[in-house]
Amino acid sequence: MRVRVPAKVNLQLGVGPLRDDGFHELVTVFHAVEIFDVITVRPAAALSLTMRGEGASTLPDGPGNLAWRAAELLAQHAGLAPEVAIGIDKAIPVAGGMAGGSADAAGTLRACATLWQVDDAALPSLAAELGSDVAFGLLGGTALGTGRGEVLAPLPSTGTLHWVIAPATFGISTAQAYGEIDRLRAAGAVPPPELDASALQAALESGSAADVAHALHNDLQPAALSLAPSLRDVLDAGLAAGALAGIVSGSGPTCAFLCADASAAVEIARRLEPQRTVIARGPVPGATVLD
C-alpha cells in the first residue's frame, strides 16, 4: 500500500501564550504544497521502518520516529498487532519547518488503515495524539488550525498559488524555535503575536496572489532569523529575484517565496541559483492512497 503525503507552508503562524500543557496557543493557516513523501507499508512479521532520500540518514528508524508511533497507535486502537514494514521515500526537507515528520505519520496512518481495513473515522483524533501538525497531513488543502494546531477548519480559496521553496542545508528544531521566540518576547524584542487570520482568509477567497502575499505572516520568523541570521540573505535574494513575498516556513529554516504565476516561479528559481530550490504549487490534497 502506497500513500503520498504533502509538505506544508504556514501562510500565517500566530503564536500565542504558553499553555498549561506546555504547548503554545496557535492560530495558523496551513497550506499543502506539492512536495511529497511517499509511504509504503507491507504485511510483515514485525514492525520495521526504513527510509531513503532527503535527510533520511539523520532520522530515527525506531520508536523515536512519528511514523513508527503512528503504526503502533493505530494498531492499538484497532486491537491488532503492528505487523507491518514501513518504507518512506523522503522529499520533504528534514527539520525544515514543512512538517515532514508529521506528514510521514499522517501517511502511515492512512496507509495502515487501508492495509488493515480499519475505519478511518478515528484517524484525525489519533493524528492529534501524535502531534500538532499530523492531522493537517491527513486533510491537506488550506485550513485554519487552532488550539495547538490540531483543531482544523478547511478554508475556501480560489485558484492556485505558485511557490519557490528554498530548503536550507541545516535544520532548526521546533523546540529551538519556540524557545527562542519566548526568549525574544521576554526581552521585548519582538511585536505581540498576530492571532487574527481574517485578512489572510479574505485574500485566499479573492484568489489574488498579491493579496495573499501582503497577508503572509509568521510569528516564529524572528526566532528563526535569530537562530540562523543567514536566512535574511535568502529572503532578500528571493525578493530581489521578483517574488511577491518571502516567508520562513513554520519554525524554519526553509524559506518559501510566493510568485505571481507559474512562469514567474520558473524565472525566480533560475535567478536564485546556485541556491537549491523546488518549484511547487498549492493547495494539494492530504494523504492520498496511490495503490
NORTA-V59381 format. One record per pair of residues at least 4 apart in sequence whose ideal C-beta (glycine too) atoms are under 7 Angstrom apart, sorted by the first residue. I is the first residue (numbers start at 1). J is the second residue. D is the distance in whole Angstrom. If there is no record, write none. Layout:
BEGIN
<<I	J	D> <I	J	D>>
END
This chain:
BEGIN
<<1	41	5> <1	111	5> <1	114	5> <1	115	5> <1	289	7> <2	38	6> <2	39	7> <2	40	5> <2	290	4> <2	291	5> <3	39	5> <3	107	4> <3	110	5> <3	111	4> <3	287	5> <3	288	6> <3	289	5> <3	290	7> <4	36	5> <4	38	5> <4	288	5> <4	290	6> <5	36	6> <5	37	6> <5	39	6> <5	103	4> <5	104	7> <5	106	5> <5	107	4> <5	137	5> <5	286	7> <5	287	4> <6	32	4> <6	33	6> <6	34	6> <6	35	7> <6	36	6> <6	103	7> <6	140	6> <6	284	5> <6	286	7> <7	33	6> <7	35	4> <7	92	4> <7	98	4> <7	99	7> <7	100	7> <7	103	6> <8	30	5> <8	31	6> <8	32	6> <8	98	6> <8	99	5> <8	133	7> <8	136	6> <9	31	5> <9	33	6> <9	98	7> <9	163	7> <9	249	5> <9	256	5> <10	28	5> <10	29	7> <10	30	6> <10	218	6> <10	249	6> <10	250	5> <11	29	4> <11	31	5> <11	200	6> <11	212	7> <11	216	6> <12	28	6> <12	29	4> <12	197	5> <12	200	5> <12	216	7> <12	217	5> <13	28	5> <13	218	5> <13	219	6> <13	220	6> <13	250	7> <14	26	7> <14	27	4> <14	28	6> <14	193	5> <14	194	5> <14	195	4> <14	219	6> <15	24	5> <15	26	6> <15	181	6> <15	193	5> <15	219	4> <15	220	6> <16	24	6> <16	25	3> <16	26	7> <16	193	5> <16	195	6> <17	24	7> <17	25	6> <18	24	6> <19	23	5> <19	24	7> <19	25	6> <23	148	4> <24	178	6> <26	145	6> <26	146	7> <26	147	7> <26	148	6> <26	149	5> <27	146	6> <27	195	4> <27	197	6> <28	145	5> <28	149	6> <29	142	7> <29	144	6> <29	155	7> <29	197	6> <29	200	6> <30	136	5> <30	142	7> <30	143	5> <30	145	6> <31	142	5> <31	282	5> <31	283	6> <32	140	4> <32	141	6> <32	282	6> <32	283	5> <32	284	5> <32	286	6> <33	163	6> <33	280	4> <33	281	7> <33	282	4> <33	284	7> <34	280	5> <34	281	5> <34	282	7> <34	284	5> <35	91	6> <35	92	6> <35	165	7> <35	278	6> <35	280	5> <36	91	6> <37	88	6> <37	89	6> <37	90	5> <37	91	6> <37	92	5> <37	100	6> <37	103	6> <37	104	6> <37	107	6> <38	89	4> <39	86	7> <39	88	6> <39	104	6> <39	107	4> <39	108	5> <39	111	5> <40	87	4> <41	84	5> <41	85	7> <41	86	5> <41	108	7> <41	111	4> <41	112	6> <41	115	5> <42	84	7> <42	85	5> <43	83	6> <43	84	6> <44	48	6> <44	83	6> <44	84	6> <44	85	4> <45	83	6> <46	83	6> <47	68	7> <47	71	6> <47	72	7> <47	82	4> <47	83	7> <47	84	6> <48	85	5> <48	86	7> <49	61	5> <49	62	7> <49	65	6> <49	67	6> <49	68	5> <49	86	5> <50	61	7> <50	87	5> <51	56	4> <51	59	6> <51	61	7> <51	88	4> <51	90	6> <52	56	5> <52	89	6> <53	89	5> <53	90	4> <53	91	6> <54	90	4> <54	91	5> <54	92	7> <54	93	6> <54	94	6> <55	59	7> <55	90	6> <55	93	7> <55	94	3> <56	90	5> <58	94	6> <59	65	6> <59	94	6> <60	64	4> <60	65	5> <61	65	6> <62	68	6> <63	68	5> <63	69	6> <66	70	6> <66	101	5> <66	102	7> <66	104	6> <66	105	4> <66	130	6> <66	131	6> <67	71	7> <67	86	6> <67	88	6> <67	104	4> <67	105	5> <67	108	4> <68	72	7> <69	73	6> <69	130	6> <70	74	6> <70	105	4> <70	108	4> <70	109	5> <70	130	6> <71	75	6> <71	82	5> <71	84	6> <71	86	6> <71	108	6> <71	112	5> <72	76	6> <72	82	5> <73	77	6> <73	126	6> <73	129	6> <73	130	7> <74	78	6> <74	109	6> <74	112	5> <74	113	6> <74	118	7> <74	126	6> <75	80	5> <75	81	6> <75	82	4> <77	122	6> <77	126	6> <78	116	6> <78	118	5> <80	116	6> <84	112	6> <84	115	7> <86	108	6> <88	104	6> <90	100	7> <92	98	5> <92	100	4> <92	103	6> <93	98	6> <93	100	6> <93	167	4> <93	254	5> <94	100	6> <94	171	6> <95	171	3> <95	172	6> <95	173	6> <96	100	7> <96	167	6> <96	168	7> <96	171	6> <96	249	7> <96	253	7> <96	254	4> <97	248	7> <97	249	4> <97	250	3> <97	251	5> <97	252	5> <97	253	7> <97	254	5> <98	249	5> <98	250	7> <98	254	6> <99	103	5> <99	133	4> <99	137	7> <99	250	7> <100	104	7> <101	105	7> <102	106	6> <102	131	5> <102	133	4> <102	134	5> <102	137	5> <103	107	6> <103	137	4> <104	108	6> <105	109	7> <105	130	5> <105	131	7> <105	134	5> <105	137	7> <106	110	7> <106	127	6> <106	134	5> <106	137	3> <106	138	5> <106	286	7> <106	287	5> <107	111	6> <107	137	7> <107	287	5> <108	112	6> <109	113	6> <109	123	5> <109	126	6> <109	127	6> <109	138	7> <110	114	6> <110	123	7> <110	138	7> <110	287	4> <110	289	7> <111	115	6> <112	116	6> <113	118	4> <113	120	5> <113	123	6> <114	289	6> <122	126	6> <123	127	6> <123	138	6> <124	128	7> <124	135	5> <124	138	6> <125	129	7> <126	130	7> <127	134	4> <127	135	4> <127	138	6> <128	135	5> <128	150	4> <130	134	5> <132	148	5> <132	149	4> <132	150	5> <133	137	7> <133	149	6> <135	139	6> <135	150	5> <135	152	6> <136	143	6> <136	145	6> <136	152	6> <137	286	6> <137	287	6> <138	286	5> <138	287	5> <139	143	6> <139	152	6> <139	154	7> <139	286	5> <140	283	7> <140	284	6> <140	285	4> <140	286	3> <141	154	6> <141	283	5> <141	285	7> <142	155	5> <142	157	5> <142	204	6> <142	283	5> <143	152	5> <143	153	6> <143	154	5> <143	155	6> <144	153	5> <144	155	6> <144	197	6> <145	149	4> <145	151	7> <145	152	6> <146	151	5> <147	151	4> <155	201	6> <155	204	6> <156	205	6> <157	204	4> <157	205	7> <157	283	7> <158	205	6> <158	206	7> <158	207	3> <159	207	4> <160	281	5> <161	209	6> <161	212	6> <161	258	6> <161	281	7> <161	282	5> <162	259	5> <162	261	6> <162	262	5> <162	264	7> <162	265	4> <162	281	6> <163	256	6> <163	257	6> <163	258	6> <163	259	7> <163	265	7> <163	280	5> <163	281	7> <163	282	7> <164	238	7> <164	243	7> <164	257	4> <164	259	6> <164	265	5> <164	268	5> <164	269	5> <164	272	7> <164	277	5> <164	279	6> <165	254	6> <165	256	5> <165	277	6> <165	278	4> <165	280	6> <166	234	6> <166	238	7> <166	254	7> <166	255	5> <166	257	7> <166	272	7> <166	275	6> <166	277	5> <167	254	5> <167	276	6> <168	253	4> <168	254	6> <170	253	6> <171	253	7> <172	176	6> <172	177	6> <172	224	6> <172	227	6> <172	228	6> <172	251	6> <172	252	5> <172	253	5> <174	178	6> <174	251	5> <175	179	6> <176	180	6> <176	227	6> <177	181	7> <177	220	5> <177	223	5> <177	224	6> <177	227	7> <177	251	4> <177	252	6> <178	182	6> <179	183	6> <180	184	6> <180	223	4> <180	226	6> <180	227	6> <181	185	6> <181	219	7> <181	220	6> <181	222	7> <181	223	4> <182	186	6> <183	187	6> <184	189	4> <184	190	5> <184	222	6> <184	223	6> <184	226	6> <185	190	6> <190	222	5> <193	219	5> <194	217	5> <194	219	6> <197	201	6> <198	202	6> <199	203	6> <199	215	5> <200	204	6> <200	215	4> <201	205	7> <202	206	6> <203	208	6> <203	211	4> <203	212	5> <203	215	5> <204	212	6> <206	211	5> <208	212	7> <209	213	6> <209	244	6> <209	258	6> <209	260	6> <210	214	7> <210	244	6> <211	215	7> <212	216	7> <212	258	6> <213	244	4> <213	245	4> <213	258	5> <216	245	5> <216	247	5> <216	258	7> <218	247	5> <218	248	6> <220	224	6> <220	248	7> <220	250	7> <220	251	5> <220	252	7> <221	225	6> <221	247	7> <221	248	4> <222	226	6> <223	227	6> <224	228	6> <224	231	6> <224	248	5> <224	251	7> <224	252	3> <224	253	6> <225	229	6> <225	231	6> <225	232	6> <228	252	7> <228	253	5> <231	235	6> <231	248	6> <231	252	7> <231	253	6> <231	255	6> <232	236	6> <233	237	6> <234	238	7> <234	255	5> <234	275	7> <235	239	7> <235	246	4> <235	255	6> <236	240	6> <237	241	6> <237	272	6> <237	275	7> <238	243	5> <238	246	4> <238	255	6> <238	257	4> <238	268	7> <238	272	7> <239	243	6> <239	246	6> <241	268	5> <241	271	4> <241	272	6> <242	264	6> <242	267	7> <242	268	5> <243	257	4> <243	258	6> <243	259	6> <243	268	6> <244	258	5> <244	259	6> <244	260	6> <245	258	5> <246	255	6> <246	257	5> <247	256	6> <248	252	4> <248	253	7> <248	255	6> <249	254	4> <249	255	7> <249	256	5> <257	268	6> <259	264	4> <259	265	4> <259	268	6> <260	264	4> <262	266	7> <263	267	7> <264	268	6> <265	269	6> <265	279	5> <266	270	7> <266	279	7> <267	271	6> <268	272	6> <269	277	5> <269	279	5> <272	277	5>>
END
